[in-house]
Amino acid sequence: MNSFRSGLFRPDELHRLNNQLPRFVDLPLYIGQTRGNNIGALASKLRRLKVKYGIKVAVVDYLQRVHPTTPRRDGARYLEVAEG
C-alpha cells in the first residue's frame, strides 16, 4: 500500500502489477450518482444490482452524506451505517 500511496514502485512490484492489470480492465463498472439516499435505499439498490449484475463489491464514496433511515438519538454513526 505504501507503493500505491507514494506512487513509487520497485521494478518487481511494477511487473506484478502490470501482469494483473488485464484481470481488472474488462470488469464491469456501475457508477450511481443519486443524491439524498438513505441507507435503506442504498442497501435496496445494491441488492437489485446484485441480482441483476451479480456484483461482488460496492464502494461508497462520501458515506457521511448518506442519511440514516432512522436517526439515532445517541449519534452513533457507526450503528446508523451498520443498520443497512
Rosetta constraint file for C-alpha pairs under 8 A:
AtomPair CA 1 CA 5 HARMONIC 6.19 0.50
AtomPair CA 2 CA 6 HARMONIC 6.00 0.50
AtomPair CA 3 CA 7 HARMONIC 5.46 0.50
AtomPair CA 3 CA 8 HARMONIC 5.22 0.50
AtomPair CA 3 CA 9 HARMONIC 5.31 0.50
AtomPair CA 4 CA 8 HARMONIC 7.13 0.50
AtomPair CA 4 CA 9 HARMONIC 7.66 0.50
AtomPair CA 9 CA 13 HARMONIC 5.84 0.50
AtomPair CA 9 CA 14 HARMONIC 5.73 0.50
AtomPair CA 10 CA 14 HARMONIC 6.20 0.50
AtomPair CA 11 CA 15 HARMONIC 6.15 0.50
AtomPair CA 12 CA 16 HARMONIC 6.27 0.50
AtomPair CA 13 CA 17 HARMONIC 6.09 0.50
AtomPair CA 14 CA 18 HARMONIC 6.05 0.50
AtomPair CA 15 CA 19 HARMONIC 6.21 0.50
AtomPair CA 16 CA 20 HARMONIC 6.42 0.50
AtomPair CA 17 CA 21 HARMONIC 6.20 0.50
AtomPair CA 18 CA 22 HARMONIC 7.87 0.50
AtomPair CA 20 CA 24 HARMONIC 7.47 0.50
AtomPair CA 21 CA 25 HARMONIC 6.42 0.50
AtomPair CA 22 CA 26 HARMONIC 7.21 0.50
AtomPair CA 23 CA 27 HARMONIC 7.50 0.50
AtomPair CA 36 CA 65 HARMONIC 7.69 0.50
AtomPair CA 36 CA 66 HARMONIC 6.74 0.50
AtomPair CA 36 CA 67 HARMONIC 7.10 0.50
AtomPair CA 37 CA 41 HARMONIC 6.01 0.50
AtomPair CA 37 CA 42 HARMONIC 6.25 0.50
AtomPair CA 37 CA 66 HARMONIC 5.71 0.50
AtomPair CA 37 CA 67 HARMONIC 6.34 0.50
AtomPair CA 38 CA 42 HARMONIC 6.22 0.50
AtomPair CA 38 CA 66 HARMONIC 5.38 0.50
AtomPair CA 38 CA 67 HARMONIC 4.36 0.50
AtomPair CA 38 CA 68 HARMONIC 5.34 0.50
AtomPair CA 38 CA 69 HARMONIC 5.53 0.50
AtomPair CA 39 CA 43 HARMONIC 6.07 0.50
AtomPair CA 39 CA 66 HARMONIC 6.28 0.50
AtomPair CA 39 CA 67 HARMONIC 6.16 0.50
AtomPair CA 39 CA 68 HARMONIC 5.37 0.50
AtomPair CA 39 CA 69 HARMONIC 5.79 0.50
AtomPair CA 39 CA 81 HARMONIC 6.80 0.50
AtomPair CA 39 CA 83 HARMONIC 7.58 0.50
AtomPair CA 39 CA 84 HARMONIC 5.47 0.50
AtomPair CA 40 CA 44 HARMONIC 6.13 0.50
AtomPair CA 40 CA 68 HARMONIC 7.63 0.50
AtomPair CA 40 CA 69 HARMONIC 5.87 0.50
AtomPair CA 40 CA 84 HARMONIC 5.58 0.50
AtomPair CA 41 CA 45 HARMONIC 6.12 0.50
AtomPair CA 42 CA 46 HARMONIC 6.19 0.50
AtomPair CA 42 CA 84 HARMONIC 7.90 0.50
AtomPair CA 43 CA 47 HARMONIC 6.20 0.50
AtomPair CA 43 CA 84 HARMONIC 5.74 0.50
AtomPair CA 44 CA 48 HARMONIC 6.35 0.50
AtomPair CA 45 CA 49 HARMONIC 6.25 0.50
AtomPair CA 46 CA 50 HARMONIC 6.05 0.50
AtomPair CA 46 CA 58 HARMONIC 7.72 0.50
AtomPair CA 47 CA 51 HARMONIC 6.33 0.50
AtomPair CA 48 CA 52 HARMONIC 6.06 0.50
AtomPair CA 49 CA 53 HARMONIC 5.51 0.50
AtomPair CA 49 CA 54 HARMONIC 6.80 0.50
AtomPair CA 49 CA 55 HARMONIC 6.48 0.50
AtomPair CA 50 CA 54 HARMONIC 4.38 0.50
AtomPair CA 50 CA 55 HARMONIC 4.79 0.50
AtomPair CA 50 CA 56 HARMONIC 7.26 0.50
AtomPair CA 51 CA 55 HARMONIC 7.91 0.50
AtomPair CA 62 CA 66 HARMONIC 7.43 0.50
AtomPair CA 68 CA 80 HARMONIC 5.67 0.50
AtomPair CA 68 CA 81 HARMONIC 6.93 0.50
AtomPair CA 69 CA 80 HARMONIC 7.85 0.50
AtomPair CA 70 CA 80 HARMONIC 7.64 0.50
AtomPair CA 71 CA 75 HARMONIC 7.66 0.50
AtomPair CA 71 CA 80 HARMONIC 6.99 0.50
AtomPair CA 72 CA 76 HARMONIC 6.69 0.50
AtomPair CA 72 CA 77 HARMONIC 7.99 0.50
AtomPair CA 72 CA 80 HARMONIC 6.96 0.50
AtomPair CA 76 CA 80 HARMONIC 6.58 0.50
AtomPair CA 77 CA 81 HARMONIC 6.20 0.50
AtomPair CA 78 CA 82 HARMONIC 6.07 0.50
AtomPair CA 79 CA 83 HARMONIC 6.23 0.50
AtomPair CA 80 CA 84 HARMONIC 7.74 0.50
